[in-house]
Amino acid sequence: MAIAGLKLITLALRDKNGALLTGDAGLSASGIFEVTTAMLGAKSANITNISANGTAIYGNNTKVDQTQTKGEPSVALDFNDLPFDVKQKLLGRVSDGKGGYLQETRPRVAMTIETQTIDRKNSIYFGFANGEVQETAANVQTDTNNEVRVDDALTFTSFGVEEWNNEAMKVYFSGDAKFEKTAMQADVFGVSTPAPAGN
């Protein structure tokens, strides 16, 4: 199935036990942070290393099989204008109380990347429940007769999730008859799903 566009990136922080962090500890009051057009959105999310070749197995003078290898996805993210405080929290930088921010332990970051089918009728989500974000470089440039912007270029490294058979990424399809966005958010971000009425 072909996909088209980058509709929305959603981020959250989870604690060491996998619970969603909210309020001051998280990225928003609810803990869920959508990178909307109000902050100029995101340009790209280039996912690599989704899968990897295993080791070839030979028998009877020919290749007969190969070992199974888990992918180790990473995502090159390009945001147009992330809020400063959100970016520092994603990176694990902590305020010194005087306007400075120092690198400390990187937090557990969860993320969904939403794209769409080419008819725009359904969404495909790439979900990452456990990873960390790094800023490896900042290419600061002088303005010329045009304003020269430096985007928020971050790298997300995904880790295995025990509940996902230790896989590092899960794909969701809104066109599936059993798809529920709240269930996906619970799966990826650690959001508690509401109890059924009467419980």
Buried (B, 14 or more C-beta within 10 A) or exposed (E): EEBEEBBBBBBBBBEEEBBBBBEEEBBBEEBBBBBEEEBBBBEBBEBEBBEEEEEEEEEEEEEEEEEEEBBBBBBBBBBBBBBEEBBBBBBBBBEEEEEEBEEEEBBBBBBBBBBBBEEEEEBBBBBBBBBBBBBEEEEEEEEEEEEEEEBBBBBBBBBBBEEBEEBBBBEBEBEEEEBEEEEBBBBBBBBEEEEEEEE
